[in-house]
Amino acid sequence: MSKVAVVFWSGTGNTEAMANAVGEGAGQAGAEVSVLPVSMVSADEAAGYDALALGCPAMGAEVLEESEFEPFFTALEGKLSGKPVVLFGSYGWGDGQWMRDWEDRAKAAGAVLKAQPLMVNETPDDDALADCRTLGAAVVS
């Protein structure tokens, strides 16, 4: 059984709701899942999982959250080579530049992206949560 960490940062609860649904999908696909706020896990601990689902909303000028998530991801980048990864997050403005930049960084670090990154505008509805569960299953396959 593969071990999947769903690591997220959420300011309003939107990305947290997505993280929980991603975790459900990974669990339904047969993985042992840990859903963890980024403040509760180090990059070294995250790298010890078989696969990672990483969630962060767009912040400021479409960047990753700067005080907790960005330092975590920067520390994790050197540990992503060959690791199955999916990316997700919510946004309220912009066109998804933060996610494109994040995807490029993950690819450059050697992560094996198992699905297209998932972006949800504002609060995830039932369809978006279903997409999150599908994303969670994808990281297990």
C-alpha positions as CSV (number, residue, x, y, z in Angstrom):
1,M,0.0,0.0,0.0
2,S,1.4,3.3,-1.0
3,K,1.7,6.2,1.5
4,V,0.4,9.5,0.3
5,A,0.8,12.9,2.0
6,V,-1.6,15.6,1.2
7,V,0.2,18.8,2.4
8,F,-1.6,22.1,2.2
9,W,-1.9,25.7,3.3
10,S,-5.3,27.3,3.6
11,G,-6.3,30.8,4.7
12,T,-10.0,30.7,4.1
13,G,-10.7,26.9,4.2
14,N,-11.2,26.5,0.4
15,T,-7.8,24.8,-0.2
16,E,-8.3,22.8,3.0
17,A,-11.7,21.5,1.7
18,M,-9.9,20.6,-1.5
19,A,-7.1,18.8,0.5
20,N,-9.7,16.7,2.3
21,A,-11.3,15.6,-0.9
22,V,-8.0,14.8,-2.5
23,G,-7.2,12.7,0.5
24,E,-10.5,10.9,0.2
25,G,-9.8,10.1,-3.4
26,A,-6.3,8.8,-2.6
27,G,-7.8,6.7,0.2
28,Q,-10.5,5.3,-2.1
29,A,-7.8,4.3,-4.6
30,G,-6.1,2.2,-1.9
31,A,-3.4,4.5,-0.4
32,E,-2.7,5.1,3.2
33,V,-3.3,8.9,3.4
34,S,-2.1,11.6,5.8
35,V,-3.8,15.1,5.3
36,L,-1.4,17.6,6.8
37,P,-1.3,21.4,7.2
38,V,2.1,22.5,5.9
39,S,2.9,23.8,9.5
40,M,2.7,20.2,10.7
41,V,5.2,18.6,8.3
42,S,8.8,19.2,7.3
43,A,10.2,18.8,3.8
44,D,12.2,15.8,4.9
45,E,9.1,14.1,6.4
46,A,7.1,14.8,3.3
47,A,9.8,13.4,1.1
48,G,9.5,10.1,3.0
49,Y,6.1,9.5,1.5
50,D,5.6,7.4,-1.7
51,A,3.6,10.2,-3.3
52,L,2.6,13.8,-2.6
53,A,-0.5,15.9,-3.2
54,L,0.4,19.6,-2.6
55,G,-2.1,22.3,-2.2
56,C,-1.7,26.1,-1.9
57,P,-3.9,28.9,-3.0
58,A,-2.8,31.9,-5.1
59,M,-1.6,34.7,-2.8
60,G,-0.7,38.3,-3.5
61,A,0.5,38.7,-7.1
62,E,-0.2,35.1,-7.9
63,V,2.5,33.4,-5.8
64,L,2.6,30.6,-3.3
65,E,1.8,31.5,0.3
66,E,5.1,33.1,1.4
67,S,5.6,32.6,5.2
68,E,5.0,28.8,5.4
69,F,4.3,27.1,2.1
70,E,7.0,28.7,-0.1
71,P,9.8,27.9,2.4
72,F,8.4,24.3,2.6
73,F,8.3,23.9,-1.1
74,T,11.7,25.4,-1.6
75,A,13.2,22.9,0.9
76,L,11.2,20.1,-0.8
77,E,12.3,20.8,-4.4
78,G,15.6,19.0,-4.2
79,K,13.8,15.9,-2.9
80,L,11.2,15.6,-5.7
81,S,13.1,13.8,-8.4
82,G,11.1,10.7,-9.5
83,K,8.4,11.4,-6.9
84,P,4.7,11.1,-8.0
85,V,3.1,14.5,-7.3
86,V,-0.2,16.4,-8.0
87,L,-0.8,20.1,-7.4
88,F,-4.0,21.9,-6.4
89,G,-5.2,25.1,-5.0
90,S,-7.9,27.8,-5.0
91,Y,-7.8,31.3,-6.3
92,G,-10.0,34.4,-6.3
93,W,-8.3,36.5,-9.0
94,G,-5.8,36.3,-11.8
95,D,-5.5,33.6,-14.5
96,G,-3.6,30.8,-12.8
97,Q,-0.1,32.1,-13.2
98,W,0.9,30.9,-9.7
99,M,-0.1,27.4,-10.7
100,R,1.8,27.5,-14.0
101,D,4.9,28.7,-12.2
102,W,4.5,26.1,-9.5
103,E,4.0,23.3,-12.1
104,D,7.2,24.5,-13.9
105,R,9.2,24.4,-10.7
106,A,7.9,20.9,-9.8
107,K,8.8,19.6,-13.3
108,A,12.2,21.2,-13.1
109,A,12.8,19.5,-9.8
110,G,12.1,16.1,-11.5
111,A,8.6,15.5,-10.0
112,V,6.5,13.0,-11.9
113,L,3.2,15.0,-12.3
114,K,0.4,12.4,-12.3
115,A,-2.3,14.8,-13.5
116,Q,-2.9,18.4,-14.6
117,P,-2.8,20.8,-11.7
118,L,-6.3,21.5,-10.4
119,M,-7.4,25.1,-9.8
120,V,-10.7,26.0,-8.2
121,N,-12.1,29.6,-8.2
122,E,-13.1,30.4,-4.6
123,T,-15.1,27.8,-2.7
124,P,-15.1,24.3,-4.3
125,D,-18.6,23.1,-5.3
126,D,-19.6,19.5,-5.5
127,D,-18.2,19.2,-9.0
128,A,-14.8,20.7,-7.9
129,L,-14.7,18.3,-4.9
130,A,-15.3,15.4,-7.3
131,D,-12.4,16.6,-9.4
132,C,-10.3,16.7,-6.2
133,R,-11.1,13.1,-5.4
134,T,-10.2,12.2,-9.0
135,L,-6.9,14.1,-8.5
136,G,-6.3,12.2,-5.3
137,A,-6.8,8.8,-7.1
138,A,-4.4,9.9,-9.9
139,V,-1.5,10.4,-7.5
140,V,-1.9,6.8,-6.4
141,S,-1.9,5.2,-9.9
